[in-house]
Amino acid sequence: MLIDPDHFRERMTPERRERFFASGRADIGWQVDLLRRHYGPFHPRTAIDFGCGVGRLTCPIADIATERVYGVDVASGMREEARRNVPAHVEIVAEIPDVQVDWINSLIVFQHIHPANGVPLLARLLQALAPGGALTLHVGAFKARGAMTMGGVGMDFVSWDGDGLRTLIETPPGSGMMMMYDYDLNQVMALLYTNGIERFTVQHLDHGGHHGACSLAGRRTAEAEGRSRLGGRCCAACLATLTCPAR
Ligand SMILES: C[S@@+](CC[C@H](N)C(=O)[O-])C[C@H]1O[C@@H](n2cnc3c(N)ncnc32)[C@H](O)[C@@H]1O
């Protein structure tokens, strides 16, 4: 996993660089394959890669979305390095742009953002998805026991109230380390739904004991948004939302 842009430059040999960017092409290829299998033809012209890092995923996204791609990253070092790597139709920015795009991607990012910050960011991000657009989103969901600390970093002292663990003392991540947060999937689903995404696919991922979900979703069209105003029915005559052939 890529952590520090300085390490990226220092440690990169041409072979490592090729392997690194090949892993991005493979990850995006996999996501696009899942999207096509579940949602049919996929020809986005515009995209946002949220948490783009140095552009590992942004480059293959830009090969597909050839009109305009925005790579968003909070870290200036990442943005600087990304600008060296991406093609001309990619704009690297610090904040989610005020645009509507056909595809929003964010992989291996939200798990590093505390949910208190990540949930409002996700809500903002989803508003940038155009009707009919697709989402490839990765969020952490739960952990195996051995992954509750990351190499000694994380929860030093916890309390257990019979229901949940609460961190009492936490070692802040040192340079080059990132925390791994889990999201409430009910909350993520509610966010997807309120942003017009009523059908999505959850793909389980195991990131060394950090288990995550990859939700692949097509945004509702204007027609489907009309349906939701019928109180959950798919058409005025129908009471069965799941079985009506009009859906
Ligand atoms: C592990 S890297 C993954 C980069 C890229 N998605 C990939 O798979 O190669 C996580 C990236 O998310 C960025 N990031 C973390 N918090 C962010 C935030 N609040 N807004 C935008 N980017 C953020 C970090 O700066 C870092 O570049």
The ligand as an SDF file (V2000), in Angstrom:
LIG
                    3D

 27 29  0  0  0  0  0  0  0  0999 V2000
   -3.7680    4.4610    0.9690 C   0  0  0  0  0  0  0  0  0  0  0  0
   -3.8390    5.8500   -0.0630 S   0  0  0  0  0  0  0  0  0  0  0  0
   -4.7440    5.2040   -1.4450 C   0  0  0  0  0  0  0  0  0  0  0  0
   -4.5210    6.0110   -2.7000 C   0  0  0  0  0  0  0  0  0  0  0  0
   -5.2730    5.4870   -3.9060 C   0  0  0  0  0  0  0  0  0  0  0  0
   -6.7040    5.4830   -3.6840 N   0  0  0  0  0  0  0  0  0  0  0  0
   -4.7800    4.1130   -4.2780 C   0  0  0  0  0  0  0  0  0  0  0  0
   -5.5260    3.1320   -4.0790 O   0  0  0  0  0  0  0  0  0  0  0  0
   -3.6550    4.0040   -4.7590 O   0  0  0  0  0  0  0  0  0  0  0  0
   -5.0650    6.8910    0.7510 C   0  0  0  0  0  0  0  0  0  0  0  0
   -5.1000    8.2930    0.1880 C   0  0  0  0  0  0  0  0  0  0  0  0
   -6.2470    8.9660    0.7110 O   0  0  0  0  0  0  0  0  0  0  0  0
   -5.8960   10.3060    0.9410 C   0  0  0  0  0  0  0  0  0  0  0  0
   -6.8400   10.8940    1.8940 N   0  0  0  0  0  0  0  0  0  0  0  0
   -6.9320   10.6280    3.2160 C   0  0  0  0  0  0  0  0  0  0  0  0
   -7.8950   11.4100    3.7700 N   0  0  0  0  0  0  0  0  0  0  0  0
   -8.4100   12.1640    2.7740 C   0  0  0  0  0  0  0  0  0  0  0  0
   -9.4240   13.1490    2.7120 C   0  0  0  0  0  0  0  0  0  0  0  0
  -10.0930   13.5480    3.8050 N   0  0  0  0  0  0  0  0  0  0  0  0
   -9.7090   13.7380    1.5220 N   0  0  0  0  0  0  0  0  0  0  0  0
   -9.0330   13.3490    0.4030 C   0  0  0  0  0  0  0  0  0  0  0  0
   -8.0430   12.4220    0.4080 N   0  0  0  0  0  0  0  0  0  0  0  0
   -7.7340   11.8330    1.5660 C   0  0  0  0  0  0  0  0  0  0  0  0
   -4.4730   10.2120    1.4700 C   0  0  0  0  0  0  0  0  0  0  0  0
   -3.7900   11.4510    1.3860 O   0  0  0  0  0  0  0  0  0  0  0  0
   -3.8810    9.1360    0.5610 C   0  0  0  0  0  0  0  0  0  0  0  0
   -3.3190    9.6780   -0.5950 O   0  0  0  0  0  0  0  0  0  0  0  0
  1  2  1  0
  2  3  1  0
  2 10  1  0
  3  4  1  0
  4  5  1  0
  5  6  1  0
  5  7  1  0
  7  8  2  0
  7  9  1  0
 10 11  1  0
 11 12  1  0
 11 26  1  0
 12 13  1  0
 13 14  1  0
 13 24  1  0
 14 15  1  0
 14 23  1  0
 15 16  2  0
 16 17  1  0
 17 18  1  0
 17 23  2  0
 18 19  1  0
 18 20  2  0
 20 21  1  0
 21 22  2  0
 22 23  1  0
 24 25  1  0
 24 26  1  0
 26 27  1  0
M  CHG  2   2   1   9  -1
M  END
$$$$
